[in-house]
Amino acid sequence: MKSQKNTNFAKKTSMNPFISLLTDLGFKKLFCLLKITIELKNIKKLFCLSLMMLILMSLLFLGCNKNDSSTAQRSDSLNLANLEANMLLIPGDTFTMGATNEQLTNNGDGFSVNFSPATQKITLGSYKICRFEVTQQLWLDVMGNHPSYFKDNLQSPVESVNWNDCQTFVTKLNQLTGKSYRLPTEAEWEYAARGGSNSTYRYIYSGTNISDSVAWHYGNGNGTTHPVGAKQANALTLFDMSGNVWEWCSDWYGVYSSVAVTNPMGPNTGTSKIVRGGSWYYDPRRGRVSYRDALNPSFRISFAGFRLASSSSN
């Protein structure tokens, strides 16, 4: 009977690996083996968790550093802290201002030759001009108020400011910074809009012959201003020289000179101040680099703003 029991036990253990292991190793050894197995599983779990966290952190890092061109254009949009860093030096040169041949081309934008009837030869000394139109943020930094009609984005150009308001702003800005900022002359504005000596081609608009690439106008502006720097820059990396808001210049309106002029300042007196560049409110033709218009210096409207200039040594 005893031998039969042993035989049955042997059959059972041959069919059950666990019982066989129990017999071979004993309970103590089995316990150690189970403990090691559990620890190995925990290590594997910990390794997998750590790997997942590393992958997630890498993705977040890459997302934060993704190079988005439209964001890159606006990342240094204008405020008091970075104003001087955005003032570009424009080397002096001689150019033809006004109705050059490409400006007389009908580009389907409502062009009429009467808008650019003359040219004059201009020689300019070196100067600086800002990459961006003055933003609502910069105005707020300096003046402490918010005059714009469109208030949804502080990186949109300040508007609803007249020529006299611009002079008040410049005076206070210069007191704050110790610099000598000013409005550009009309000739400085047009030379910069054309791309200066960096432009190897004469474009109709500031940097292109396609208005939508560089300008917010009534056909694409949805009835409002837009954050500065959102469109394509010209050859000097200046933004919004065509469209967004008209830009006040320092000159009184007057006819072009029939002789070559160096550093023209415009007439000594007048009734209207020059504005350039067109705006979100008007058709694209007013964004042509040669297009001139003028407004009463006390006139405020939601499509007129300005851009800063200074001497080259500022």
ABEGO torsion letter per residue (X at the ends): XAAAAAAAAAAAAAABAAAAAAAAAEAAAAAAAAAAAAAAAAAAAAAAAAAAAAAAAAAAAAAAABBBAAAAAAAABBBAAAAAAABBBBBBBBBBBEBBAAAABBAGAGBBAAABABBBBBBBBBBBBBABBBBAAAAAAAAGBBABABAABAABBBBGBBAAAAAAAAAAAAAAAGBBBBBBBAAAAAAAAAGEAABABBBABBGBABAAAABBBAAAAGGBBBBBGABBBBAAGBBGABEGBBBBBABBBBBBBABBBBGBAEBABEABBBBBGEBAABBAAAABAABBBBBBAABBBAABBBBBBBBAAX
